[in-house]
Structures are given as C-alpha cells and as structure tokens.
Amino acid sequence: MAINALVESFNGLCKTELIHRKGPWRNVEHVEWATLNYVD
C-alpha cells in the first residue's frame, strides 16, 4: 500500500512539474528523454 502511494505521488509531481509545464511535446521520445533527465 505505501509503495503505491509513493508511486502515485511521483506521477503527480512529474505531470505537474514536467509534462504540463514543459509541453507541448513533439513525440514520445522527447517525453522519454525529459523524464529520464527529471528522474536523474
């Protein structure tokens, strides 16, 4: 249960801080690279 909450929290932050703020995106590859950089 606790891990699921952690993952949901990360997904929400990622969407807020990266996906919605830095978009629009050209394609899926750009989103993948941005996500890798965000996690790093």
PADRENTI-231151 format. One record per residue (C-alpha): residue number from 0; x, y, z. Coordinates in steps of 0.02 Angstrom, whole numbers, plus 50000, padded with zeros to 5 digits. Layout:
<sites>
(site NUM; (X; Y; Z)) ...
</sites>
This chain:
<sites>
(site 0; (50000; 50000; 50000)) (site 1; (50135; 50127; 50047)) (site 2; (50233; 50097; 49887)) (site 3; (50078; 50129; 49782)) (site 4; (50053; 50296; 49869)) (site 5; (50235; 50342; 49836)) (site 6; (50219; 50300; 49651)) (site 7; (50057; 50398; 49636)) (site 8; (50139; 50547; 49720)) (site 9; (50287; 50539; 49600)) (site 10; (50172; 50526; 49449)) (site 11; (50075; 50678; 49507)) (site 12; (50233; 50781; 49533)) (site 13; (50305; 50726; 49367)) (site 14; (50147; 50777; 49275)) (site 15; (50139; 50945; 49364)) (site 16; (50323; 50992; 49357)) (site 17; (50372; 50916; 49190)) (site 18; (50234; 50861; 49074)) (site 19; (50114; 51007; 49090)) (site 20; (50245; 51142; 49123)) (site 21; (50368; 51098; 48983)) (site 22; (50247; 51040; 48847)) (site 23; (50185; 51034; 48713)) (site 24; (50290; 50886; 48660)) (site 25; (50340; 50837; 48484)) (site 26; (50332; 50650; 48511)) (site 27; (50350; 50512; 48640)) (site 28; (50541; 50509; 48626)) (site 29; (50551; 50689; 48687)) (site 30; (50443; 50645; 48837)) (site 31; (50550; 50492; 48875)) (site 32; (50712; 50593; 48872)) (site 33; (50638; 50731; 48978)) (site 34; (50576; 50602; 49104)) (site 35; (50749; 50522; 49114)) (site 36; (50826; 50693; 49148)) (site 37; (50691; 50734; 49276)) (site 38; (50723; 50573; 49372)) (site 39; (50911; 50597; 49364)) 
</sites>
